[in-house]
Amino acid sequence: MGSRGRSESPIARIFGWVSVVPAPTVTLGNLFARELPEMALPWQAEEAPEPRLLALNEPLAGALGFDPAWLRSADGLRLLAGNRVPEGATPVAQAYAGHQFGGYAPRLGDGRALLLGELPDADGRLRDLHLKGSGRTPFARGGDGLAAVGPMLREYVVSEAMHALGVPTTRSLAVVATGRPVRRETLLPGALLARVASSHLRVGSFQYARATGDVELLRRLADHAISRHHPGAAEAEHPYLALFEAVVAAQASLVAQWMLVGFVHGVMNTDNMTISGETIDYGPCAFLDAYDPATVYSSIDSGGRYAYGNQPAAAEWNLARLAEALLPLLADDQEQAVEIAVAALGTFRPLYDAAWSAGMRDKLGLPAGLDEAVAAALADELLTLLQRDHVDATSFHRALGTAARGDVDPARNLFLDLAGFDGWLERWRALGPDGDAMDRVNPVYIPRNHLVEEALDAATTGDLGPLDRLLEAVAQPYDERPGLERYAAPAPQEFGAYRTFCGT
């Protein structure tokens, strides 16, 4: 949930009383900086002249051992802005390369971001604390290194919605207004995001290490990734092959989950694909309105490379680039290494298909033991009907649970081709779908594009009310609640065609 910063009472200001929150002992590790110094550039965040809390994720703060009240204090805000670094921490800008829309860039890196360090969560798992929009670094490539309120709050809303939907994701701890204006098309209020991730290791990290020609650096990076994310690979006969296979499996599962909830990442460059299998870098992202595999929202994706329906193929392409980077670790002989990599990469499509098919069966409430061919034909026919009639995907799947319980009108009324849908509906209902089970996997509330824009526009002018209400809805996406009807409704017709922007 988002939570606005608290101010002192008027009486406290008159009499000079100050509420003092004891400073906790904050310890941030520097594991990445120590183990991979060739890929870690020590750097400091730019000073935020007037930091002000816009959103604070209290449950996540608690899970990381932070007192939310302290994070709202002056010292807590300075930590979230990167201006109060705990003793022993080593903030660094991480180096990585990447293919951006298919073109290779050998030196990208954190141009406006910093890894403050690592800390354990409540379960003892190590997490990165990372800033986005904290100022220029030597990787900035001409950018100003800053971020505006709108894009940082977009990442907060969408990443927390993805977490609530059960999709692996980086998470947002806080958004802090900096008090510094940012020039884009116009002057906008500046902000930065404090982000939490299993790590920020990317496919592009391995591309960077490989490009150095230093095989030992590549090996240390792989060992670091195994330790952080896929420790079982260390026990395998071929640990680096096992690492690659684990990343392939994690990404196959992740992208299937994107497709099942209608998420469009928008910028699936190799520097935006994690080794952990978490969704990262919510730039020009959005959720499907009407179902259409050709849907593109990002203003910079003019060719549709990362269209909704292209996401599985884009992920597979990115994993091929990871395989290329790992070749020196797979075998001494180049041809043998390629054969090994190709065979491992070949598991992506079956793994993806299995994950998507299982998820689609759950969304349709189909019984266990149903013939796979019957389920696949039913799903394919439905998707054709949805696309042809421009049906809102989220609304339909939720209404279908109601149809399973006997009331077919909410789902039926979404279609123009009533005869076509009625024929499909009859075959589906004959299988005895479980409506209650469907409600547990088909959300009522997602961050609908028109509501996200409404909340971000209001927040940019200082009104955080729409943001808080949107966060309240998407925090419990499967539980229908009175008073939140507009958060379950498709975009009004006047909203028109939607375009998203990167925000840099």
Buried (B, 14 or more C-beta within 10 A) or exposed (E): EBBBBEEEEEEEEEEEEEEEBEEBEBBBBBBBBEBBBBBBBEBBBBBBEEBBBBBBBBEBBEBBBBBBBBBBBEBBBBBBBBBBBBEEBBBBBBBBBBBBEEEEBEEBBBBBBBBBBBBBBEEEEBBBBBBBBBBBBEBBEEEBBBBBBBBBBBBBBBBBBBBBBEBBBBBBBBBBBBBBEBEBEEEBBBBBBBBBBBBBBBBBBBBBBBBBEBEEBBBBBBBBBBBBBBEEBEEBEBBBBBBBBBBBBBBBBBBBBBBBBBBBBBBBBBBBBBBBBBBBBBBBBBBBBBBBEEBBBBEBBEEEBBBBBBBBBBBBBBBBBBBBBBBBBBBEEEEEBBEBBEEBBEBBEEBBBBBBBEBBBBBBBBEEEBEEEEBBEBBEBBBEBBBBBEBBBBBBBBBBBBBBEEEBEBBBEBBEEEEBBEEBBEEBEEBEBBBEBBBEBBBBBBBBBBBBBBBBEBBBEEEBEBBBBBBBBBBBBBEBEEEBEEBBEBBEEEBEEBEBBEBB
